Amino acid sequence: MTISVDPRPEQRALLLALERRGGWEESLDELARLAETAGVEVVGTVTQKRDRPDPAAFVGKGKAEEIRQIKGEVRADLLLVDGDLRPSQQRNLEDAANMGVLDRTALILDIFSQRARSAEGKIQVELAQLNYLLPRLTGKGTELSRLGGGIGTRGPGETKLEVDRRRLRRRLSLLKKQVEQLEKRRTVERRHRREAGIPVVALVGYTNAGKSTLLNALAGADVFVEDLLFATLDPTIRRVELAEGRNFLLADTVGFIRNLPHQLVAAFKATLEEVVEADVLVHVVDASHPQMRDQVEAARRVLAELGCADKPTVIALNKCDLVADRAWLAEVAAREEHVVAISALTGEGLGELLRAIGERLEQELVPVEVTVPWSAQDLVSEAHERGRVLSEDFQEEGVSLSARVPADVAQRLRKAAGSQTAEEDQW
């Protein structure tokens, strides 16, 4: 059982929002984009001035009656609410407006369901959907359970919805086990990447900021790109080369959004671990968007929720080719540290972005000066690949090396050099 908008061409929706402080207009505009992404035609908007939702039905009785009337005029069959509804609010609003109701979370979950392509993505989306749906069935099942208990029944609660609830719980249990297996597999994959010694850079940012276009531009990938919210859902990892033979793995991740449903954050833990485990983040920002600052803050809140607020980061001000005030953009990039203005579409600034990524990766390196014996020359090659070799001098006992390398490589270089010194002391 899944939540679905059923994106038929004839499906028509009304949008409902509360006029309150805190940028409700921008949030409503984004709800319209979400509806478009889900394949629903928006035929009208209804708003009500109030600071907080009505506890019974999100809006007052008069506004609910108004929605019911407008529904007939514009032939709408769906009401999309810019906010999160409690199960009781959703049922009351459906009854009062006499139409189907979806809140913001349900709409986002539906879009994720449409966008998931891989088996992993589908499992994680279904888990999030069922976690959302279960309490809504629970409420209805509790009401209907009062009808049970007669002769020939198996006791209170044996209604169709109660049966559905048990079936959902069994399915949830199975999905959780599959996600746990997914987490273990991804952990093994990340460990193998660590052992291979290649640093990981993760692209993060608000949905539709241009992360997939940037991945394609930097890595020559062929990731699906479309001007829709959540065009990319499944993570993609590609190798990118830096100067001097160094390289890193670049991971594209799911886009963030205002009030990202906690069900998604929890269900996509295995995928979002790519962000948590990355050495450096590239926060891709749509510099041309009128709500750029709000989107940056929304993305930062999600990163904080993931425990990544302090991770080394490069900010890529993308779509600079669409920014009218280029002087302002250049000033911001020059004033702020680790900020680069780019256009993933035209290629502008990508060289500077790669240099900035290289600098951030190098800041995670440690200095080392050792003489590596000839028997451990594979470590010298690894120092070239994973770090930055400042100088090397070939001597009789080995290679005298001055470099900046990851901590684990430095430890092995020192150990190899120490073994050489111990052998010389024995002689």
C-alpha positions in Angstrom: 0.0 0.0 0.0 1.5 3.3 -1.0 0.5 7.0 -1.0 -0.1 8.2 -4.5 -1.2 11.4 -6.1 -2.2 9.4 -9.2 -0.8 11.9 -11.7 -3.5 11.7 -14.4 -3.8 14.6 -16.8 -7.3 15.3 -15.5 -6.3 15.5 -11.8 -6.8 19.1 -10.6 -5.7 20.5 -7.3 -6.4 23.4 -5.0 -3.6 24.8 -2.8 -4.3 25.7 0.8 -2.0 27.8 2.9 -2.0 30.0 6.1 -1.0 33.6 5.8 1.4 33.9 8.6 4.9 35.4 9.3 7.9 33.6 8.0 7.8 33.6 4.2 4.5 31.8 3.6 4.3 33.1 0.0 7.6 31.5 -0.9 6.6 28.2 0.7 3.3 28.3 -1.3 5.2 28.9 -4.5 7.3 25.9 -3.7 4.2 23.8 -3.0 3.0 24.7 -6.5 6.3 23.5 -7.9 6.0 20.3 -6.0 2.5 19.8 -7.4 3.9 20.4 -10.9 6.6 17.9 -10.3 4.0 15.3 -9.1 2.1 15.8 -12.4 -0.9 17.6 -10.9 -2.6 20.7 -12.4 -3.0 23.6 -9.9 -6.4 25.2 -10.6 -6.6 27.6 -7.6 -5.3 28.8 -4.3 -7.0 29.3 -1.0 -5.4 31.2 2.0 -6.5 32.1 5.5 -4.9 34.7 7.8 -4.1 33.0 11.1 -0.9 32.5 13.1 -1.4 28.8 13.7 -3.5 26.0 12.2 -6.9 25.2 13.5 -6.5 22.1 15.8 -9.6 20.5 14.4 -9.2 20.9 10.6 -6.2 23.2 9.9 -8.6 26.0 8.8 -11.9 27.2 10.4 -15.3 25.9 9.4 -16.1 29.0 7.3 -12.9 28.5 5.2 -13.6 24.8 4.8 -17.0 25.6 3.5 -15.5 28.1 1.1 -13.1 25.4 -0.2 -16.0 23.1 -0.7 -17.7 25.8 -2.9 -14.6 26.6 -4.9 -14.0 22.9 -5.5 -17.2 22.7 -7.6 -16.4 25.9 -9.5 -12.9 24.9 -10.6 -13.7 21.1 -10.7 -10.8 20.3 -8.3 -10.6 16.8 -6.9 -7.6 17.2 -4.6 -6.6 19.7 -1.9 -2.8 20.2 -1.3 -2.0 21.7 2.1 1.1 23.7 2.7 1.9 22.2 6.1 1.8 19.0 8.0 -1.5 17.6 9.1 -2.3 15.4 12.0 -4.4 12.3 11.1 -7.5 13.8 12.7 -7.0 17.2 10.9 -6.7 15.4 7.6 -9.9 13.4 8.1 -11.9 16.4 9.4 -10.7 18.6 6.4 -11.6 15.8 3.9 -15.1 15.6 5.4 -15.6 19.4 5.5 -14.2 20.0 2.0 -15.6 16.8 0.5 -12.4 16.0 -1.4 -9.1 14.2 -1.0 -6.5 16.0 1.0 -2.7 15.6 1.0 -0.3 17.6 3.1 3.2 18.7 2.2 4.9 15.6 3.5 2.6 13.2 1.6 3.2 15.2 -1.6 7.0 15.0 -1.2 6.7 11.3 -0.4 4.7 10.8 -3.6 7.3 12.6 -5.7 10.1 10.4 -4.2 8.0 7.4 -5.0 7.9 8.5 -8.7 11.6 9.4 -8.8 13.0 6.3 -7.2 14.7 4.1 -9.9 16.9 1.7 -8.1 15.7 -1.1 -5.8 17.5 0.7 -2.9 15.6 3.9 -3.5 12.3 2.2 -3.8 12.8 0.3 -0.5 13.7 3.5 1.3 10.8 5.5 -0.1 8.3 2.7 0.7 9.6 2.7 4.3 9.0 6.4 4.6 5.6 6.1 3.1 4.4 3.4 5.4 5.7 5.2 8.5 3.6 8.1 7.4 0.5 6.0 6.6 0.4 3.8 9.6 -0.8 6.4 12.2 -3.5 7.5 9.7 -4.9 3.9 9.5 -4.5 3.5 13.2 -6.9 6.4 13.9 -9.5 5.1 11.5 -9.1 1.5 12.8 -9.6 2.6 16.4 -12.9 4.2 15.5 -14.2 1.2 13.5 -13.0 -1.3 16.2 -16.0 -0.2 18.3 -18.2 -2.2 15.9 -16.5 -5.5 16.7 -16.9 -7.9 19.6 -20.1 -9.7 18.7 -20.7 -13.4 18.3 -18.8 -15.0 15.5 -16.1 -12.2 15.5 -12.6 -12.5 16.8 -12.8 -9.6 19.1 -12.5 -5.8 18.7 -10.4 -4.5 15.9 -11.0 -7.2 13.3 -12.0 -4.8 10.6 -10.4 -4.5 7.2 -8.4 -1.5 8.3 -7.2 -3.4 11.4 -6.1 -6.2 9.1 -4.4 -3.6 6.9 -2.6 -2.2 9.9 -1.2 -5.6 10.8 -0.1 -6.2 7.2 1.6 -2.7 7.2 3.5 -3.6 10.4 4.8 -6.8 8.9 5.8 -5.0 5.7 7.5 -2.3 7.8 9.4 -4.9 9.7 10.6 -6.5 6.5 11.6 -3.1 5.0 13.6 -2.1 8.1 15.6 -5.3 7.8 16.3 -4.6 4.2 17.4 -1.0 5.0 19.7 -2.4 7.7 21.2 -4.8 5.1 21.6 -1.8 2.8 23.4 0.1 5.5 25.8 -2.8 6.1 26.5 -3.1 2.4 27.1 0.6 2.0 29.4 0.5 5.1 31.4 -2.2 3.4 31.6 -0.2 0.2 32.8 2.9 2.0 35.4 0.9 3.9 36.7 -0.5 0.6 36.9 3.1 -0.8 38.8 4.1 2.3 41.2 1.2 1.9 41.7 2.3 -1.7 42.8 5.6 -0.3 40.6 7.9 -2.5 39.0 10.9 -0.7 35.2 11.4 -1.1 33.6 14.8 -1.9 29.8 14.9 -1.6 27.6 17.4 -3.5 24.8 18.7 -1.2 22.3 21.5 -1.4 18.7 22.5 -2.1 16.8 20.5 -4.6 17.2 21.8 -8.2 20.3 23.8 -7.4 22.2 22.0 -10.2 24.1 19.2 -8.4 23.6 16.6 -11.1 24.6 19.1 -13.8 27.7 19.8 -11.8 28.5 16.1 -11.4 28.1 15.6 -15.2 30.4 18.6 -15.9 33.2 17.6 -13.5 33.1 13.9 -14.0 31.8 13.4 -17.5 28.8 11.5 -16.1 25.4 11.0 -17.6 23.2 11.6 -14.6 19.5 12.4 -15.4 19.0 16.2 -15.3 15.6 18.0 -15.5 14.2 21.3 -14.3 12.1 19.6 -11.7 12.3 19.3 -7.9 14.0 16.0 -6.8 15.0 15.1 -10.4 17.8 13.0 -8.8 17.0 10.6 -6.0 19.5 7.7 -6.2 23.1 8.5 -5.3 25.7 8.5 -8.0 29.5 8.4 -7.4 32.1 9.2 -10.1 35.9 9.7 -10.1 37.3 13.2 -10.7 40.9 14.1 -11.4 42.8 17.0 -9.8 46.1 18.4 -10.9 49.4 16.5 -10.3 47.7 13.1 -10.7 45.5 13.4 -7.6 41.9 12.4 -7.7 38.8 12.0 -5.6 35.3 10.4 -5.7 32.4 12.8 -6.2 29.0 11.7 -4.9 25.7 13.3 -6.0 23.1 13.1 -3.3 19.3 13.7 -2.9 18.3 17.4 -2.8 17.2 19.1 0.4 14.0 21.2 0.9 12.2 23.3 3.5 10.9 21.1 6.2 12.3 17.9 4.7 10.0 15.2 6.2 11.7 13.4 9.1 10.4 10.1 7.7 12.7 10.7 4.6 15.7 11.7 6.7 15.3 8.5 8.7 14.5 6.2 5.8 17.3 7.6 3.6 19.9 7.2 6.4 21.8 4.7 4.4 22.0 7.0 1.4 22.7 10.2 3.4 25.6 8.4 5.1 27.5 9.3 1.9 27.3 12.9 3.2 28.2 12.0 6.7 31.3 10.0 5.6 32.5 12.5 3.0 35.9 14.2 3.5 34.6 17.5 2.0 31.2 18.8 1.1 30.4 21.0 -1.9 27.3 23.0 -1.0 25.7 23.8 -4.4 23.6 27.0 -4.3 21.3 28.4 -7.0 22.7 31.9 -7.0 19.9 33.1 -9.3 17.0 32.0 -7.1 15.2 34.9 -5.3 15.0 32.8 -2.1 18.7 31.8 -2.3 19.4 32.7 1.4 16.4 30.8 2.7 17.4 27.8 0.6 21.0 27.9 2.0 19.6 28.0 5.6 17.2 25.1 4.9 20.1 23.0 3.5 22.3 23.9 6.5 19.5 22.8 8.9 19.4 19.4 7.3 23.2 19.1 7.4 23.1 20.0 11.1 20.5 17.3 11.6 22.9 14.9 10.0 25.7 16.0 12.2 27.7 17.6 9.3 27.5 21.3 10.2 31.2 21.6 10.8 32.5 19.4 8.0 35.0 21.1 5.6 32.9 22.7 2.9 33.2 24.6 -0.4 30.2 26.7 -1.4 29.6 26.7 -5.2 27.4 29.7 -6.2 25.9 27.9 -9.3 24.0 29.4 -12.2 26.0 32.6 -12.2 25.3 33.0 -15.9 21.7 33.8 -14.9 22.6 36.4 -12.2 22.1 40.0 -13.3 24.3 41.6 -10.7 27.6 39.8 -11.5 29.6 42.4 -9.5 27.7 41.4 -6.4 28.4 37.8 -7.1 32.2 38.4 -7.6 32.3 40.5 -4.4 30.7 37.6 -2.4 33.1 35.1 -3.9 36.1 37.3 -3.2 35.0 38.3 0.3 34.0 34.9 1.7 36.4 32.0 2.2 35.9 28.8 0.2 33.2 30.4 -2.0 33.4 30.0 -5.8 31.0 31.4 -8.4 30.3 28.9 -11.1 28.0 27.8 -13.9 27.8 24.0 -14.2 25.9 24.5 -17.5 28.5 26.7 -19.3 31.6 25.5 -17.4 32.4 29.0 -16.0 34.5 28.8 -12.8 34.8 25.0 -12.7 38.6 25.1 -12.7 38.6 27.4 -9.7 36.1 25.1 -8.0 38.4 22.1 -8.5 41.3 24.2 -7.0 39.1 25.0 -4.0 38.2 21.4 -3.5 41.9 20.4 -3.7 42.8 23.0 -1.1 40.1 21.8 1.3 41.2 18.2 0.8 44.8 19.3 1.4 43.8 21.0 4.7 42.9 17.5 5.9 46.5 16.3 5.2 49.3 16.1 7.7 53.0 17.0 7.0 55.6 14.2 7.0 59.3 14.0 6.3 60.8 10.5 6.1 63.2 8.3 4.3 61.2 5.4 2.8 63.2 2.2 2.2 63.3 0.7 -1.2 61.2 -2.2 0.0 58.2 0.1 0.7 58.1 2.1 -2.5 54.4 1.4 -2.9 53.9 3.9 0.0 55.7 6.6 -2.1 53.3 5.9 -5.0 50.4 6.2 -2.5 51.7 9.5 -1.2 51.7 10.8 -4.8 48.2 9.6 -5.4 46.5 10.5 -2.1 48.5 13.5 -1.0 50.9 16.2 -2.2 54.6 15.4 -2.5 56.7 18.5 -1.9 60.1 17.0 -2.6 61.8 13.6 -3.0 65.4 12.7 -3.0 66.7 9.3 -4.1 69.4 8.0 -1.8 71.2 4.8 -1.2 68.9 3.6 1.6 65.7 4.8 0.0 63.6 7.9 -1.0 63.8 10.9 1.2 60.3 12.3 1.1 58.7 15.6 2.2 54.9 15.5 1.7 51.5 16.2 3.0 49.4 13.1 3.2 46.3 11.6 4.9 46.9 10.7 8.5 46.8 6.9 7.9 49.4 7.2 5.1 51.6 9.3 7.3 51.4 6.7 10.0 52.5 3.9 7.6 55.3 6.0 6.1 56.7 6.7 9.6 56.4 3.0 10.5 58.3 2.0 7.3 61.0 4.6 8.0 61.2 3.5 11.6 61.7 -0.2 10.5 64.6 0.9 8.2 66.2 2.8 11.1 65.9 -0.2 13.4 67.6 -2.4 10.8 70.5 0.1 10.4 70.9 0.2 14.3 71.2 -3.7 14.3 74.1 -3.5 11.8 
